[in-house]
Amino acid sequence: MRNEQQMAERISAQYTKKELTGLDRLRALDSKVKRVANIFSYIFGGIGALIMGAGMSLVMTDIWAEIGMSGDPMALGIIIGLLGLLMAGINYPIHKLILNERKKKYAQEILKLSEEITNKN
């Protein structure tokens, strides 16, 4: 009987609207600041890795003959691979730049909310 009551309370708690605390709002705001930079980094880094892999495939395999390219693909493969490597190399500085810009944008709001939380305790 007691277990059924606890289970019913847990299920009903999922359907009741919860009031956000200051800490919940602070976490959400912090996540909002970081989300754009992280998504950009994942996508840009993934594309850079794929481009680098394509260049490596041209250099290390004979796939160039399968796709109908004539001549030696070594130079083209090296150029494509270096482009992908460059993208992977600049990914982190771009990530930091985006993150710092977003931190500047939301700094006042985060600091204000953080101060409200610390002054309550």
TIKOL-212613 format. One record per residue: residue in one letter; x, y, z of N, C-alpha, C, O, CB in turn. Coordinates in steps of 0.05 Angstrom, whole numbers, plus 5000, padded with zeros to 4 digits. Glycine has a CB too. Layout:
# residues N
aXYZXYZXYZXYZXYZ...
END
This chain:
# residues 121
m501649765000500050005000501750255000501250444986498150005024r503850255016505650485018507150534992507450754983507650445041n508050314979509450334953507550454932508450614915510450064945e505050374932503150474912502750774916502550924896500550324915q502650864941502351144947504751304937504451524925501851184977q507151204943509551344934509751354903510551554892512051204945m508951134890509051124861507051324850507651464830508450844851a504651344861502651534852503651824856503151994839500051484867e504951874878506052144883508252214862508252444853507152164911r509952024856512052074836510852134809511852304794513951844834i508851974801507552014775506152284774506352424755505651784769s504752354795503252604795505152844796504553054785501352624819a507552814808509553024808510553094780511353314775511852944826q510552894762511352944735509453124720510253254700511652684720y506953134729504953294714504253554728502653704717502453124712t505453614750504953864763507054064754509353994749504953844794k506354314751508154524742509954604765509054674787506654774731k512554584760514454654781515354944778515755044756516954464780e515755074800516755344800519755344798521055194813515755504825l520855494779523755504776525055664799524155874806524455624749t527055554810528555694830530655864817531055854792529955494850g531956034832533956204821536356044810537456114789535056394843l536955824823539155654813538355524787540055494769539855444834d535855444784534955324759535155534736536055464714532055224761r534355774742534555984721537456044715538156094691533256244731l539256044735542156094730543355874713544955924695543556114757r542655624719543655394703542655414674544155364655542755134715a540155484670539055514643540455734628540955714604536055564645l540955954641542356184628545156104621546156184600542256424646d546555964639549255874633549355684610551055704593550455744658s547355514608547155324586546655484560547655404539544955124591k544955684561544355844538546855984527547156014503542156054545v548556074545551056214537552856014522554056084502552556324561k553155774532555055584521553955424497555555324481555855384542r551355404494550155234473551055314445551755134429547155244475v550955564438551555654411554455584403555055484382551055954407a556355644422559155584416559655284414561155204397560855704439n558355124430558754834429557554724403558854554390557454704453i555254804395554054704371555754784347556254614329551154814367f556655034346558455114324560954934323561754844302559155404327s562154894346564654744347564254454338565954344323565754744375y562054334346561554054337561154034307562253864294559053944352i559654224296559054214268561554284251562254144233556754404261f562854504258565254594244567454394246568854334226566154864254g567954284270569954084274569353824258571153704247570354024303g566853744258566153504243566553544213567553364200563253434248i565753774203566153824174569153834168570053724148564854094166g570753954186573653964181574853684181576653624165574954134203a573953514199574953234200574153084175575752934164573853094225l571753124165570852994140572553084116573252924099567853044135i573053344115574653454093577553344095578653264074574753764094m578653334119581353224122581352924114583252834101582253254151g579252784121579052504114578852464084579952274073576752374128a577352644071577152624042579852664029580552524010575152834031g581452854039584052904028585852664033587452584015585353144040m585652544056587252304062586552074044588251914035586952224092s583952054038583051834020584151873992584851673979579951834019l584252113983585452163957588452093956589451983936585052453948v589852143978592752093978593251803982595151693970594052264001m591851664000592551394008591151173993592050943995591951364037t589151223978587751013964587551073934588551283925584850973975d586350893919586050943891583151023885582050963863586850693874i581851143904579051223900578751423878576651453865577851333926w580951573873580851773852580251653825578951773808583451923850a581151403820580651273795577751183793576451183772582451023791e576551113817573851023818571851253812569751213801573250903845i572551493821570751723816571351863790570052063784570951913839g573151763774573651863747575652093745575652233725571051953736m577352123765579352333763581752223747582451993750580252433791s582952393732585252303717587752433729587652643742585052383687g590052303725592552413735593052323763591752133773592552703733d594952453775595852383803594352563823594652813821598852413806p592852453841591252613859592852693884591652813903588852463868m595452643885597052693909596852993917596353053940599952613905a597353173899597453453905594653553914594453693934598353623881l592553473900589853543907589153433934587853573951587853453886g589853183940589253053965590653193988589553234010590052763965i593153283984594653424005593353694010593053774033597653463997i592553833989591254093993588654064008588054214027590754233966i587053874000584453834014584853744042583453844060582753613999g586853564047587453484074588353714092587553734115589453264074l590053884081591054114096588754314102588754444123593354254081l586954344084584654514089582954404112582154564130582854534063g582554144113581054024135582654054161581454104182580553734130l585254024160586954044183586854334194586754384218589853964177l586854524175586754804183584054864197583955004217587054994158m581854754186579254794199579254674227578154804245577054664182a580354444230580454314257582254484276581654504299581554024255g584354604265586154764281584955024291585555114313588654814266i583355154274582155404282579555374296578355574305581855584258n578555134299576055084312576055184341574155314349575354784311y578055114356578055194384578255504388576755614404580455064398p580055644373580055934377577356064369576456254382582256054360i576055964348573456064341571356004363569756174370572455954314h571555764375569755694397570155884420568155984431570355404406k572555944428573156124450572156404444571156544461576156124456l572456494419571556754411568556784414567556974425572456814382i567056584403564156584406563356574435561556724443562956344390l564556404450563856374479564456634494562756714510565456144491n566656764489567257014503565357234496564557394513570157104497e564557244470562557444462559857404476558557594485562157434431r559057144478556457084491556657134521554757214534555656794485k559057084533559357144561559157444567557857524586562057034571k560257604549560057894552557157974550556158154565561758044530k555657854531552857924527551157864551549358024558551857784502y551657644564549857554586551157594614549957504634549157264582a553457714616554857734641553257884662553057784685557557874637q552158104655550658264675548258114687547858114711549658524663e546857974669544557824678545357594696544057534716542957724654i547457454688548457224704549457314731548857194752550557074689l551057534731552057634757549857734775549957694799554057854751k547857864764545657964780544157724793543457734816543758124763l543557524777542157294787543757144807542757044827541357104763s546357124802548156984821548257134847548357014869550956964809e548357394846548357554871545757524886545857514911548857854864e543557514872540957474886540957204901539957184923538657484866i542056994888542056734900543856724924543156624945542956524880t546256844922548156834945547157014968547756954991550856924936n545757224962544757404984542457274999541957345022543957674973k540957104985538756964999539756765020538456725040536956824979n542056645014543056445033544756565053545856425070544656235018
END
